[in-house]
């Protein structure tokens, strides 16, 4: 077992020893979801005041609404959420490359078979060159989607990794 796996096992045992929240319902109690980046510098629960059972937290590279749409639909249609808080962040890795760069790295590091699979799947890494424009674009994508009811409240935010502050963009 790797050191990381040992840490997971140990932390889980410690957590479970005093766990008292097994009674929480499946749907989030506060009926909202947060879509944010997978960046390890963001702790959504602490940064956004989310208690266990309050909200769904969907994380992916760059807080991409396109990438998260499947989870958004499940959250809303099966589990009753009615608000989306989209949070991108400063210093995001998605600001640092283009699709061609990612394809080139895959080819260099993983070889032609992996590159062929990327091309076959037509994988878009969804990078973006400007942070606030990307927030606006993803909010507009969600608002325009027939899979997200018009009654859903959607807002877009930027979390500053340097200060821990979050500011509303839209």
DODO-359262 format. One record per atom (N, C-alpha, C): x negated, y negated, z. Coordinates in steps of 0.001 Angstrom, whole numbers, padded with zeros to 6 digits, always signed. Example, Ala and Ser with C-alpha at 12.3 -4.5 7.8 and 13.67 -1.06 7.14 Angstrom:
BEGIN
-013190+005690+007800-012300+004500+007800-013200+003300+007800-012850+002250+007080-013670+001060+007140-012900-000030+007870
END
This chain:
BEGIN
-000847+001170+000000+000000+000000+000000-000899-001242+000000-000524-002228-000824-001320-003457-000893-001120-004285+000378-002015-005239+000577-001901-006145+001717-000597-006933+001655-000231-007358+000473+001028-008083+000311+002206-007218+000717+002219-005957+000286+003308-005050+000650+003337-004801+002157+002180-004677+002766+002111-004506+004218+002679-005730+004932+002357-006923+004420+002901-008152+005005+004420-008202+004879+004943-007814+003718+006397-007777+003519+007041-006816+004510+006470-005640+004630+007016-004634+005536+006997-005131+006984+005904-005717+007406+005765-006213+008771+006715-007379+009038+006758-008333+008128+007641-009491+008297+009101-009056+008315+009447-008092+007478+010815-007586+007445+011202-006942+008770+010312-006177+009329+010585-005526+010620+010780-006570+011722+009943-007601+011725+010061-008667+012716+011385-009407+012543+011734-009737+011308+012974-010449+010996+014185-009615+011415+014179-008358+011033+015313-007476+011321+015525-007262+012817+014454-007325+013594+014542-007081+015036+015452-008093+015741+015555-009300+015204+016415-010301+015836+017514-010799+014887+017754-010086+013814+018740-010496+012813+020155-010341+013349+020963-011400+013205+022343-011383+013704+023341-011883+012663+022909-011995+011406+023769-012590+010384+024392-011579+009429+024431-010322+009797+024969-009289+008918+026453-009411+008634+027135-010244+009352+028574-010427+009185+028931-011439+008089+027965-012155+007553+028256-013194+006569+028942-012607+005332+029871-013371+004795+030610-012946+003605+029727-013031+002362+030071-012269+001342+029328-012274+000079+029368-013637-000614+030532-014272-000771+030523-015591-001420+029859-016631-000524+029147-017580-001114+028509-018614-000299+029556-019487+000393+029381-019707+001675+030361-020407+002504+030634-021839+002049+029629-022501+001503+029800-023904+001105+030072-024050-000394+030219-022958-001098+030693-022929-002494+029846-023729-003481+028541-023737-003280+027682-024405-004255+026463-023544-004540+025789-023901-005617+024536-023229-005944+023476-024266-006232+022264-023902-005894+021093-024733-006182+020274-023991-007218+019972-024673-008294+019083-024134-009322+017789-024911-009226+016716-024224-008864+015426-024894-008715+014305-024020-009258+013122-024558-009244+011957-023880-009796+011444-022789-008854+010733-021855-009413+010136-020772-008630+008845-021205-007937+008427-022447-008148+007177-022960-007588+007091-022674-006093+005982-022132-005658+005789-021725-004263+005723-022909-003304+005602-024123-003825+005540-025306-002960+006929-025820-002568+007977-025171-003071+009343-025587-002759+009987-024547-001842+010482-024992-000703+011244-024159+000218+012665-024702+000197+013526-024174-000688+014863-024759-000861+015678-024840+000425+015607-023831+001261+016398-023849+002496+016000-025033+003369+014735-025211+003585+014274-026307+004451+014389-027656+003761+014024-027734+002488+014019-029018+001785+015427-029554+001535+016398-028655+001347+017746-029081+000969+018795-028755+002039+018362-028329+003215+019282-028088+004323+020240-026932+004112+019756-025847+003549+020605-024692+003269+020424-023643+004356+021501-023342+005040+021484-022278+006046+021832-020948+005371+021454-019861+005985+021767-018533+005465+023278-018416+005252+023675-018010+004071+025084-017835+003754+025760-019055+003162+025084-020214+003148+025690-021452+002650+025860-021489+001140+024811-021118+000405+024756-021383-001035+023957-020311-001759+024184-020219-003050+023303-019417-003889+022104-020275-004250+020941-019668-004283+019741-020347-004747+019203-019533-005915+019197-020157-007076+018699-019526-008297+017355-020171-008606+016342-019346-008769+015002-019879-009033+014444-019250-010302+013851-020096-011124+013129-019615-012300+012079-020658-012674+011234-020320-013613+010183-021245-014044+010818-022505-014623+010577-023639-013979+011050-024919-014475+012487-025258-014130+013159-024449-013321+014570-024677-012988+015395-024797-014262+015197-023877-015178+015852-023918-016478+017315-023486-016403+018209-024384-016816+019629-024053-016872+019900-022993-017934+019179-023043-019036+019342-022049-020101+019017-020660-019556+017909-020545-018864+017460-019275-018303+018385-018790-017185+019022-019710-016479+019845-019365-015309+021319-019172-015627+021733-019397-016841+023159-019416-017166+023895-018147-016741+023293-017006-016940+023921-015735-016541+024242-015751-015052+023288-016176-014242+023482-016226-012790+024499-017294-012395+024510-018418-013109+025485-019480-012841+026901-018952-013058+027113-018257-014155+028443-017709-014454+028867-016712-013378+027974-015831-012977+028290-014857-011923+028621-015588-010625+027814-016572-010265+028024-017335-009038+029399-017991-009021+029793-018555-010137+031059-019277-010196+032256-018349-010380+032169-017468-011343+033343-016673-011694+033593-015497-010758+032554-014912-010222+032731-013783-009321+032690-014185-007851+031987-015278-007544+031747-015593-006135+032173-017001-005726+032866-017714-006603+033589-018910-006222+032833-020202-006001+031615-020339-006507+030952-021630-006350+031567-022648-007302+031550-023909-006898+032165-024947-007727+031318-026221-007825+030043-026085-007479+029131-027218-007618+027742-026687-007931+027016-027433-008781+025643-027069-009144+024728-028239-008805+023695-027942-008032+022645-028903-007719+021398-028415-008456+021011-029109-009514+019839-028724-010310+018654-029554-009831+017569-028880-009433+016411-029586-008877+015125-029147-009569+014553-030045-010360+013211-029832-010916+012231-030542-009982+010940-030509-010286+009985-031101-009354+008764-031685-010044+008128-032589-009329+006883-033181-009811+005800-032099-009834+004835-032286-010692+003716-031350-010771+004105-029977-011283+005203-029874-012005+005671-028569-012494+004756-028050-013603+004454-026780-013546+003623-026154-014568+004248-026200-015950+005581-026315-016013+006264-026340-017309+005970-027631-018080+005388-028606-017405+004987-029862-018042+003623-029751-018718+002931-028635-018510+001516-028552-018883+001211-027762-020147+002217-027218-020809+001934-026392-021990+003091-026444-022975+002854-025866-024149+003885-025697-025177+004033-024207-025439+005098-023836-026110+005322-022422-026422+004114-021798-027125+003514-022534-028053+002368-021999-028791+001225-021634-027841+001043-022450-026803-000006-022173-025819+000270-020855-025098+001514-020661-024684+001877-019430-023966+001738-018214-024878+002172-018344-026116+002021-017242-027071+000546-016914-027280-000279-017961-027381-001712-017753-027564-002351-017038-026384-001959-017408-025168-002492-016729-023978-002071-015268-023927-000825-015007-024285-000355-013615-024302-001164-012822-025316-001363-013393-026485-002137-012679-027507-003572-012430-027032-004179-013446-026451-005566-013338-025986-005698-012337-024839-004782-012363-023896-004918-011569-022681-004221-010209-022729-003144-010126-023499-002363-008880-023505-002375-008150-024841-002827-008844-025886-003018-008179-027159-001859-008282-028132-002059-007696-029317-001093-007840-030410+000259-007178-030136+000283-006086-029402+001572-005426-029124+002460-006328-028266+001872-007000-027286+002639-007917-026441+003102-009129-027246+002244-009629-028109+002606-010750-028968+003748-010365-029889+003692-009172-030432+004774-008681-031295+006091-008622-030527+006027-008172-029278+007248-008114-028467+007810-009517-028213+006933-010483-027920+007387-011862-027743+008114-012355-028986+007509-012098-030143+008110-012552-031402+009416-011824-031680+009449-010525-031396+010667-009739-031610+011811-010260-030743+011496-010612-029523+012504-011117-028590+012743-012618-028771+011921-013260-029605+012011-014691-029843+012023-015461-028517+011112-015104-027628+011079-015664-026287+010636-017118-026301+011461-017960-025724+011148-019371-025543+010783-019545-024074+009609-020051-023795+009168-020246-022419+009811-021485-021788+010500-022274-022595+011259-023435-022156+010424-024494-021428+009227-024789-021941+008447-025876-021336+009100-027220-021664+008696-028257-020961+009239-029585-021252+008145-030630-021027+008154-031699-021843+007085-032700-021756+007355-033840-020772+008622-034033-020372+008962-035171-019519+009984-034719-018477+009676-034932-017217+010444-034384-016098+011893-034873-016050+012092-036163-015953+013454-036676-015801+014299-036401-017035+013703-036446-018212+014433-036105-019440+014874-034645-019400+014037-033777-018848+014392-032354-018736+015547-032146-017753+015565-032922-016667+016695-032854-015725+017972-033231-016461+017954-034352-017159+019130-034817-017905+019569-033800-018945+018600-033225-019657+018912-032243-020701+019592-031010-020108+019094-030518-018984+019690-029329-018380+021074-029617-017802+021255-030785-017210+022589-031154-016708+023564-031241-017873+023142-031867-018957+024016-031959-020143+024310-030579-020729+023313-029691-020736+023525-028325-021217+024633-027644-020406+024564-027770-019087+025571-027142-018220+026945-027766-018432+026990-029079-018540+028272-029762-018740+028896-029413-020084+028074-029166-021085+028565-028853-022423+028957-027389-022583+028501-026543-021702+028756-025113-021832+030212-024778-021526+030815-023989-022390+032175-023486-022161+032192-022475-021022+031012-022014-020595+030912-021044-019509+030928-021707-018134+030842-023036-018113+030884-023791-016865+032135-024672-016917+033115-024398-016063+034355-025182-016102+034114-026680-015890+034943-027501-016521+034822-028954-016388+034986-029413-014947+035680-028626-014145+035926-028997-012747+034690-028858-011855+033641-028209-012369+032424-028002-011588+031643-029313-011501+031272-029689-010293+030447-030873-010072+028990-030490-010321+028303-031275-011157+026907-030979-011510+026074-032236-011292+024971-032082-010580+024046-033202-010400+022621-032727-010652+021746-033676-010981+020350-033359-011273+019416-034176-010401+018384-033530-009893+017489-034115-008905+016030-033821-009242+015130-034590-008637+013694-034317-008706+013180-034226-007278+012534-033113-006980+011861-032911-005701+010406-033307-005887+009894-034131-004982+008506-034574-005060+007650-033673-004182+006828-032834-004795+006007-031900-004019+004983-032636-003160+004654-033850-003534+003656-034617-002798+004202-035168-001475+005523-035457-001435+006110-036114-000256+007191-035290+000437+007750-034301-000257+008870-033541+000285+010210-034231+000080+010215-035375-000570+011471-036126-000804+012142-035626-002072+013458-035760-002077+014263-035419-003250+015049-036662-003660+015022-036951-004963+015757-038116-005454+016690-037705-006584+017858-038321-006584+018872-038009-007586+018542-038705-008905+018644-037952-009989+018437-038493-011336+019786-038748-011994+020691-037805-011851+022034-037911-012441+023020-037120-011588
END
